[in-house]
Amino acid sequence: MNSKVILVGVVSAICAVYPILVSSHGILLDPPGRSSLWRYPEFEQYEVPHNYEDNQLFCGGVVVRVIVIRLYVQLGLILFLLLIYMVS
């Protein structure tokens, strides 16, 4: 095989798998989120609890993600079957 074809295949495989390997984190600083208020001196009067993990807030984590994906798959199957029923 041509070495360029192999190289393109390897690069394509890496690009396809790479988004799965990314684990990004973010923090809302402007405007500050509720969990980041303790970082600002102007909010000291409210005695906000310190959240040192405010850069990794997850909306339910993996469990919620799996549930949502399953719901979308089920909805997609239902709509697909309904479409097939309507066409035939």
C-alpha positions as CSV (number, residue, x, y, z in Angstrom):
1,M,0.0,0.0,0.0
2,N,1.0,3.5,-0.5
3,S,2.4,5.2,2.6
4,K,0.3,8.3,2.1
5,V,-2.9,6.2,2.2
6,I,-1.7,4.6,5.5
7,L,-0.9,8.0,6.9
8,V,-4.2,9.4,6.0
9,G,-6.0,6.4,7.5
10,V,-4.0,6.7,10.8
11,V,-4.6,10.5,11.0
12,S,-8.3,10.0,10.3
13,A,-8.6,7.3,13.0
14,I,-6.9,9.6,15.5
15,C,-9.1,12.5,14.6
16,A,-12.2,10.3,15.0
17,V,-11.2,9.0,18.5
18,Y,-9.7,12.2,19.8
19,P,-13.0,14.0,20.8
20,I,-13.8,11.0,23.0
21,L,-10.6,11.4,24.9
22,V,-11.2,15.1,25.6
23,S,-12.3,16.0,29.2
24,S,-12.8,19.7,29.3
25,H,-13.5,21.9,32.3
26,G,-14.7,25.4,32.5
27,I,-15.5,28.1,35.1
28,L,-17.9,31.0,34.8
29,L,-16.1,34.1,36.0
30,D,-17.9,36.9,34.2
31,P,-20.5,37.1,35.5
32,P,-19.5,34.9,38.4
33,G,-21.5,31.7,38.9
34,R,-22.9,30.8,42.3
35,S,-20.2,28.4,43.0
36,S,-17.5,30.9,42.1
37,L,-18.7,33.9,44.2
38,W,-16.3,33.1,47.0
39,R,-13.5,34.1,44.8
40,Y,-14.6,37.8,44.7
41,P,-14.1,40.1,47.7
42,E,-17.3,42.1,47.0
43,F,-19.4,39.0,47.8
44,E,-17.8,38.3,51.2
45,Q,-20.8,39.7,53.0
46,Y,-22.9,36.8,51.8
47,E,-20.7,34.2,53.4
48,V,-20.7,32.0,50.3
49,P,-19.3,28.5,51.0
50,H,-16.0,27.8,49.2
51,N,-16.2,25.4,46.3
52,Y,-12.7,24.5,45.2
53,E,-14.1,22.3,42.4
54,D,-16.0,25.1,40.7
55,N,-14.3,24.4,37.5
56,Q,-15.9,21.0,37.1
57,L,-19.6,21.3,37.6
58,F,-21.5,18.6,35.9
59,C,-25.3,18.6,35.4
60,G,-25.9,15.2,36.9
61,G,-22.7,13.5,35.6
62,V,-22.5,10.3,33.6
63,V,-25.8,8.9,34.9
64,V,-27.9,11.8,33.6
65,R,-25.9,11.7,30.3
66,V,-26.7,8.0,29.8
67,I,-30.4,8.5,30.6
68,V,-30.7,11.4,28.2
69,I,-28.9,9.4,25.4
70,R,-31.2,6.5,26.0
71,L,-34.3,8.7,25.8
72,Y,-33.1,10.2,22.6
73,V,-32.4,6.8,21.1
74,Q,-35.8,5.6,22.1
75,L,-37.5,8.7,20.7
76,G,-35.5,8.3,17.5
77,L,-36.6,4.7,17.1
78,I,-40.2,5.6,17.8
79,L,-40.1,8.4,15.2
80,F,-38.3,6.2,12.7
81,L,-41.0,3.4,13.1
82,L,-43.7,6.0,12.9
83,L,-42.2,7.3,9.6
84,I,-42.0,3.8,8.2
85,Y,-45.6,3.2,9.2
86,M,-46.7,6.4,7.5
87,V,-44.8,5.8,4.3
88,S,-46.0,2.2,3.9
